[in-house]
Amino acid sequence: MAKISYYTEEGLNKLKEELNELRVRGRASIARQIAEARDKGDLSENAEYDAAKDAQGLLELKISKLEEVVANARLIDESSIDASQVAVLSTVKIKNKKNGATVKYTLVSEEEADLKAGKISVQSPIGKGLLGKRVGEMASITVPAGQMEFEVMEISR
């Protein structure tokens, strides 16, 4: 059974653009490489041709997997999200109780996670630990470095 993943509109559009890019430009580039290698003569001893055919196989595999992901992707309805507690697509401001540092994260699906952009996966230890929490509540989360205590300061969409 295929894995259903949930995406924001932005994330799903990015996925579709990548798939289109691979289908159009990726396939054209590989076809050019194969044609150039074929023009160099005997295919039985042509390493360039073999490499181009291998690259074509890998590209088609990537396209196939991306097509499956897009086919099983579901769009998250942002209007139905309850802003009173932490959920997918919530932007959460949390305070580390140990050092007093505050950070802001948006909880997203695993595939859309990008720590540099402040987007963490709901499947990550911190994401899982924050789900369902309300403003003022404490979250005790086990991370690879040990136990951490966070206070939920603010929740927004």
C-alpha positions as CSV (number, residue, x, y, z in Angstrom):
1,M,0.0,0.0,0.0
2,A,1.3,3.4,-0.9
3,K,2.2,5.9,1.8
4,I,0.0,9.0,1.9
5,S,1.8,12.2,2.7
6,Y,0.3,15.6,3.5
7,Y,1.6,18.8,2.0
8,T,1.0,22.5,2.0
9,E,0.1,24.0,-1.3
10,E,3.6,25.4,-1.6
11,G,5.2,22.1,-0.9
12,L,3.1,20.2,-3.4
13,N,3.7,22.7,-6.1
14,K,7.4,22.4,-5.5
15,L,7.2,18.7,-5.8
16,K,5.2,18.9,-9.1
17,E,7.8,21.4,-10.5
18,E,10.6,19.1,-9.7
19,L,8.8,16.2,-11.4
20,N,8.1,18.3,-14.5
21,E,11.8,19.4,-14.6
22,L,13.0,15.8,-14.5
23,R,10.5,14.7,-17.1
24,V,11.4,17.5,-19.5
25,R,14.9,18.7,-19.0
26,G,16.3,15.6,-17.3
27,R,15.1,13.2,-20.1
28,A,16.3,15.6,-22.8
29,S,19.7,15.8,-21.3
30,I,20.1,12.1,-20.9
31,A,18.9,11.5,-24.5
32,R,21.6,14.0,-25.7
33,Q,24.3,12.2,-23.7
34,I,23.2,8.8,-25.2
35,A,23.2,10.2,-28.7
36,E,26.7,11.7,-28.3
37,A,28.0,8.4,-26.9
38,R,26.4,6.4,-29.7
39,D,28.0,8.7,-32.3
40,K,31.5,7.7,-31.0
41,G,31.3,4.2,-32.4
42,D,31.3,0.7,-31.1
43,L,28.7,0.4,-28.3
44,S,30.1,-2.8,-26.9
45,E,33.3,-1.1,-25.6
46,N,31.9,2.4,-25.1
47,A,32.0,3.3,-21.4
48,E,30.4,6.7,-22.1
49,Y,27.4,5.0,-23.6
50,D,27.1,2.6,-20.6
51,A,27.3,5.5,-18.1
52,A,24.6,7.4,-20.0
53,K,22.3,4.4,-20.0
54,D,22.9,3.9,-16.3
55,A,22.1,7.6,-15.7
56,Q,18.9,7.1,-17.7
57,G,17.9,4.2,-15.6
58,L,18.5,6.2,-12.4
59,L,16.6,9.2,-13.7
60,E,13.6,7.0,-14.7
61,L,13.6,5.4,-11.2
62,K,13.6,8.9,-9.6
63,I,10.8,10.0,-11.9
64,S,8.8,6.9,-11.0
65,K,9.2,7.4,-7.3
66,L,8.3,11.1,-7.5
67,E,5.2,10.3,-9.6
68,E,4.1,7.9,-6.8
69,V,4.7,10.5,-4.1
70,V,2.7,13.1,-6.1
71,A,-0.1,10.6,-6.8
72,N,-0.4,9.9,-3.0
73,A,0.0,13.4,-1.8
74,R,-2.9,15.1,0.0
75,L,-3.3,18.9,0.4
76,I,-3.6,20.1,4.0
77,D,-6.7,22.3,4.4
78,E,-5.2,25.2,6.4
79,S,-8.6,26.7,7.3
80,S,-9.5,23.6,9.4
81,I,-6.5,23.8,11.6
82,D,-7.2,24.5,15.3
83,A,-4.8,27.3,16.4
84,S,-5.5,26.7,20.1
85,Q,-3.1,23.7,20.1
86,V,0.0,22.7,18.2
87,A,-0.8,20.8,15.0
88,V,0.6,20.3,11.5
89,L,1.2,23.8,9.9
90,S,1.2,25.5,13.3
91,T,4.0,28.0,13.8
92,V,5.2,27.6,17.4
93,K,7.4,29.8,19.5
94,I,9.0,27.7,22.2
95,K,11.4,28.5,25.1
96,N,14.1,26.2,26.2
97,K,13.8,26.1,30.0
98,K,17.4,25.2,30.5
99,N,19.0,28.1,28.7
100,G,16.1,30.5,28.2
101,A,16.6,30.6,24.4
102,T,13.4,31.0,22.3
103,V,13.0,29.6,18.8
104,K,10.1,29.6,16.3
105,Y,9.3,26.5,14.2
106,T,6.6,25.6,11.7
107,L,5.5,22.0,11.9
108,V,5.3,20.4,8.5
109,S,5.2,17.0,6.9
110,E,8.4,15.0,6.9
111,E,9.0,15.6,3.2
112,E,8.7,19.4,3.6
113,A,11.0,19.8,6.6
114,D,13.8,22.3,6.2
115,L,15.5,23.4,9.4
116,K,17.2,26.4,7.8
117,A,13.8,27.7,6.9
118,G,12.4,27.0,10.4
119,K,10.3,24.1,9.3
120,I,10.5,20.9,11.3
121,S,8.9,17.6,10.7
122,V,6.0,16.4,12.9
123,Q,7.8,13.1,12.9
124,S,10.9,14.6,14.5
125,P,11.3,14.2,18.3
126,I,10.6,17.9,18.9
127,G,7.7,17.9,16.5
128,K,6.1,14.8,18.1
129,G,6.7,16.3,21.6
130,L,4.9,19.6,20.7
131,L,1.9,18.1,19.0
132,G,-1.3,18.8,20.9
133,K,0.3,21.2,23.4
134,R,-1.3,24.5,24.2
135,V,0.2,27.9,25.1
136,G,1.8,27.8,28.5
137,E,2.1,24.0,28.6
138,M,5.5,22.3,29.1
139,A,6.9,19.7,26.7
140,S,9.5,17.3,28.0
141,I,11.2,15.9,24.9
142,T,13.8,13.2,24.6
143,V,16.3,14.2,21.9
144,P,19.6,12.5,21.0
145,A,21.4,14.8,23.4
146,G,19.1,13.8,26.3
147,Q,16.0,15.3,27.9
148,M,14.9,18.8,27.0
149,E,12.1,21.0,28.5
150,F,10.3,23.5,26.4
151,E,7.5,25.9,27.2
152,V,5.0,26.7,24.4
153,M,5.0,30.5,24.3
154,E,2.9,31.2,21.2
155,I,0.9,29.3,18.5
156,S,-0.1,30.7,15.2
157,R,-1.0,29.5,11.7
